Amino acid sequence: MKNNRYKESLETKILPDGSKVFNFSIAVQNKPLDEQDEIMPEHVGKQKKAKGQGKKGTGQAENNKSLNKKNNERNQVLEEYFQQRVSSLNILKMFCREGYFTLEKYSDSREVQLKAECKESASVEDYNKFTKVK
Protein backbone atom coordinates (compact mmCIF):
# COMPACT_ATOMS: atom_id res chain seq x y z
CA MET A 1 0.00 0.00 0.00
CA LYS A 2 1.35 3.41 -0.97
CA ASN A 3 2.26 5.82 1.83
CA ASN A 4 1.77 9.58 1.29
CA ARG A 5 4.79 10.34 3.46
CA TYR A 6 7.04 9.18 0.63
CA LYS A 7 7.58 10.33 -2.92
CA GLU A 8 8.09 7.50 -5.41
CA SER A 9 9.71 7.61 -8.81
CA LEU A 10 9.96 4.86 -11.43
CA GLU A 11 11.65 5.20 -14.79
CA THR A 12 11.81 2.29 -17.25
CA LYS A 13 13.99 2.23 -20.33
CA ILE A 14 14.68 -0.18 -23.19
CA LEU A 15 18.22 0.31 -24.48
CA PRO A 16 19.24 -0.02 -28.15
CA ASP A 17 20.76 -3.47 -27.47
CA GLY A 18 17.39 -4.73 -26.17
CA SER A 19 18.32 -4.73 -22.49
CA LYS A 20 15.73 -3.33 -20.12
CA VAL A 21 16.73 -1.15 -17.17
CA PHE A 22 14.81 0.75 -14.53
CA ASN A 23 15.41 3.29 -11.79
CA PHE A 24 13.15 3.20 -8.76
CA SER A 25 13.44 5.54 -5.79
CA ILE A 26 11.55 6.45 -2.66
CA ALA A 27 12.27 9.66 -0.76
CA VAL A 28 10.81 11.15 2.39
CA GLN A 29 8.43 13.96 1.34
CA ASN A 30 8.53 16.19 4.41
CA LYS A 31 10.89 16.36 7.32
CA PRO A 32 9.45 14.30 10.20
CA LEU A 33 8.36 16.39 13.19
CA ASP A 34 10.81 14.67 15.54
CA GLU A 35 13.73 15.76 13.31
CA GLN A 36 12.79 19.43 13.43
CA ASP A 37 13.95 19.79 17.02
CA GLU A 38 17.30 18.15 16.27
CA ILE A 39 18.75 21.21 14.54
CA MET A 40 21.25 22.60 17.00
CA PRO A 41 21.89 26.31 17.49
CA GLU A 42 25.41 27.44 16.58
CA HIS A 43 26.48 27.93 20.19
CA VAL A 44 25.73 24.32 21.19
CA GLY A 45 28.91 22.26 21.21
CA LYS A 46 31.18 25.34 21.35
CA GLN A 47 31.85 25.10 25.04
CA LYS A 48 34.65 27.08 26.66
CA LYS A 49 37.32 25.09 28.41
CA ALA A 50 37.66 26.23 31.99
CA LYS A 51 39.50 24.80 34.96
CA GLY A 52 37.61 22.11 36.81
CA GLN A 53 35.07 21.29 34.12
CA GLY A 54 36.42 17.79 33.52
CA LYS A 55 34.26 15.80 31.08
CA LYS A 56 31.89 18.56 30.03
CA GLY A 57 31.53 17.39 26.39
CA THR A 58 30.04 13.95 27.15
CA GLY A 59 26.47 15.21 26.70
CA GLN A 60 27.26 16.08 23.08
CA ALA A 61 28.57 12.55 22.46
CA GLU A 62 25.36 11.10 23.90
CA ASN A 63 23.29 13.38 21.62
CA ASN A 64 25.29 12.17 18.60
CA LYS A 65 24.72 8.52 19.56
CA SER A 66 21.00 9.21 19.94
CA LEU A 67 20.84 10.92 16.53
CA ASN A 68 22.77 8.06 14.90
CA LYS A 69 20.37 5.55 16.44
CA LYS A 70 17.36 7.52 15.15
CA ASN A 71 18.91 7.76 11.68
CA ASN A 72 19.62 4.01 11.66
CA GLU A 73 16.02 3.30 12.69
CA ARG A 74 14.70 5.64 9.95
CA ASN A 75 17.05 3.97 7.47
CA GLN A 76 15.68 0.56 8.40
CA VAL A 77 12.03 1.67 8.22
CA LEU A 78 12.58 3.32 4.84
CA GLU A 79 14.51 0.30 3.53
CA GLU A 80 11.74 -2.09 4.63
CA TYR A 81 9.08 0.09 3.01
CA PHE A 82 11.19 0.32 -0.16
CA GLN A 83 11.55 -3.48 -0.36
CA GLN A 84 7.82 -3.93 0.18
CA ARG A 85 6.99 -1.41 -2.58
CA VAL A 86 9.51 -2.69 -5.13
CA SER A 87 8.22 -6.26 -4.70
CA SER A 88 4.57 -5.20 -4.97
CA LEU A 89 4.76 -2.93 -8.05
CA ASN A 90 2.84 -4.70 -10.80
CA ILE A 91 4.44 -2.55 -13.49
CA LEU A 92 7.87 -3.91 -12.48
CA LYS A 93 6.53 -7.46 -12.60
CA MET A 94 5.31 -6.76 -16.14
CA PHE A 95 8.53 -5.01 -17.17
CA CYS A 96 10.92 -7.60 -15.66
CA ARG A 97 8.97 -10.83 -16.01
CA GLU A 98 11.94 -13.02 -15.00
CA GLY A 99 13.29 -10.75 -12.27
CA TYR A 100 16.20 -8.32 -12.29
CA PHE A 101 19.84 -7.78 -11.34
CA THR A 102 20.77 -4.87 -9.09
CA LEU A 103 23.26 -2.58 -10.82
CA GLU A 104 23.44 0.16 -8.17
CA LYS A 105 21.74 0.87 -4.88
CA TYR A 106 21.91 3.92 -2.63
CA SER A 107 20.29 4.32 0.76
CA ASP A 108 20.24 6.85 3.59
CA SER A 109 17.68 8.01 6.16
CA ARG A 110 15.83 10.17 3.58
CA GLU A 111 16.00 8.19 0.32
CA VAL A 112 16.51 4.78 -1.29
CA GLN A 113 17.43 4.44 -4.98
CA LEU A 114 17.73 1.30 -7.08
CA LYS A 115 19.09 0.96 -10.60
CA ALA A 116 18.54 -2.50 -12.06
CA GLU A 117 18.51 -4.50 -15.27
CA CYS A 118 15.91 -7.11 -16.17
CA LYS A 119 17.11 -10.69 -16.59
CA GLU A 120 15.39 -11.01 -19.97
CA SER A 121 15.80 -8.90 -23.11
CA ALA A 122 12.97 -6.81 -24.53
CA SER A 123 10.37 -8.56 -26.65
CA VAL A 124 8.32 -6.96 -29.43
CA GLU A 125 5.48 -6.74 -26.91
CA ASP A 126 7.78 -4.88 -24.48
CA TYR A 127 8.69 -2.34 -27.17
CA ASN A 128 4.99 -1.78 -27.83
CA LYS A 129 4.09 -1.45 -24.13
CA PHE A 130 7.03 0.48 -22.76
CA THR A 131 8.33 2.78 -25.48
CA LYS A 132 6.74 6.03 -26.49
CA VAL A 133 6.10 6.74 -30.13
CA LYS A 134 7.32 10.24 -30.94
C-alpha atoms as one frame of an Amber mdcrd trajectory, in Angstrom:
protein
   0.000   0.000   0.000   1.354   3.412  -0.973   2.262   5.820   1.831   1.765
   9.580   1.286   4.787  10.336   3.461   7.043   9.182   0.633   7.584  10.327
  -2.925   8.088   7.499  -5.408   9.712   7.609  -8.808   9.959   4.861 -11.429
  11.651   5.197 -14.791  11.807   2.295 -17.248  13.988   2.226 -20.335  14.680
  -0.182 -23.186  18.218   0.306 -24.476  19.242  -0.024 -28.148  20.761  -3.467
 -27.469  17.393  -4.734 -26.170  18.318  -4.730 -22.492  15.732  -3.330 -20.115
  16.727  -1.151 -17.166  14.813   0.750 -14.534  15.414   3.293 -11.789  13.148
   3.202  -8.756  13.436   5.542  -5.787  11.546   6.454  -2.664  12.266   9.664
  -0.764  10.806  11.151   2.390   8.432  13.961   1.338   8.534  16.185   4.407
  10.893  16.360   7.316   9.449  14.305  10.202   8.364  16.386  13.194  10.808
  14.668  15.543  13.730  15.757  13.311  12.794  19.431  13.427  13.955  19.788
  17.019  17.305  18.145  16.271  18.748  21.211  14.536  21.252  22.599  16.997
  21.887  26.306  17.493  25.410  27.439  16.580  26.475  27.927  20.193  25.727
  24.324  21.193  28.914  22.264  21.210  31.182  25.339  21.349  31.847  25.104
  25.040  34.649  27.076  26.655  37.321  25.094  28.413  37.662  26.225  31.993
  39.502  24.800  34.956  37.612  22.111  36.814  35.067  21.287  34.122  36.420
  17.790  33.519  34.263  15.796  31.084  31.895  18.565  30.028  31.526  17.386
  26.394  30.041  13.950  27.148  26.473  15.208  26.703  27.262  16.082  23.078
  28.572  12.553  22.455  25.360  11.103  23.900  23.289  13.378  21.615  25.286
  12.168  18.595  24.721   8.521  19.564  21.004   9.212  19.940  20.842  10.924
  16.530  22.766   8.061  14.901  20.375   5.546  16.439  17.358   7.517  15.151
  18.909   7.756  11.676  19.622   4.014  11.664  16.022   3.301  12.694  14.702
   5.636   9.950  17.050   3.972   7.465  15.681   0.565   8.399  12.032   1.670
   8.219  12.580   3.320   4.839  14.506   0.299   3.529  11.736  -2.095   4.630
   9.081   0.092   3.014  11.194   0.318  -0.160  11.551  -3.480  -0.364   7.818
  -3.927   0.176   6.995  -1.406  -2.580   9.512  -2.689  -5.135   8.222  -6.257
  -4.704   4.568  -5.200  -4.971   4.757  -2.932  -8.052   2.838  -4.703 -10.801
   4.444  -2.547 -13.489   7.867  -3.911 -12.484   6.533  -7.464 -12.600   5.310
  -6.760 -16.143   8.526  -5.007 -17.166  10.918  -7.601 -15.661   8.968 -10.834
 -16.006  11.944 -13.024 -15.004  13.293 -10.750 -12.269  16.199  -8.320 -12.293
  19.839  -7.783 -11.342  20.768  -4.870  -9.092  23.259  -2.576 -10.824  23.444
   0.160  -8.170  21.743   0.865  -4.880  21.914   3.922  -2.634  20.292   4.325
   0.755  20.236   6.847   3.589  17.677   8.011   6.159  15.829  10.172   3.585
  16.002   8.191   0.316  16.514   4.777  -1.291  17.425   4.439  -4.984  17.731
   1.302  -7.078  19.093   0.961 -10.596  18.536  -2.501 -12.055  18.511  -4.504
 -15.265  15.912  -7.111 -16.166  17.111 -10.688 -16.591  15.390 -11.005 -19.973
  15.798  -8.903 -23.112  12.970  -6.813 -24.526  10.372  -8.561 -26.654   8.316
  -6.964 -29.428   5.483  -6.738 -26.910   7.781  -4.881 -24.478   8.689  -2.338
 -27.172   4.986  -1.775 -27.834   4.086  -1.445 -24.130   7.033   0.479 -22.763
   8.334   2.775 -25.482   6.740   6.034 -26.490   6.096   6.740 -30.132   7.325
  10.235 -30.940
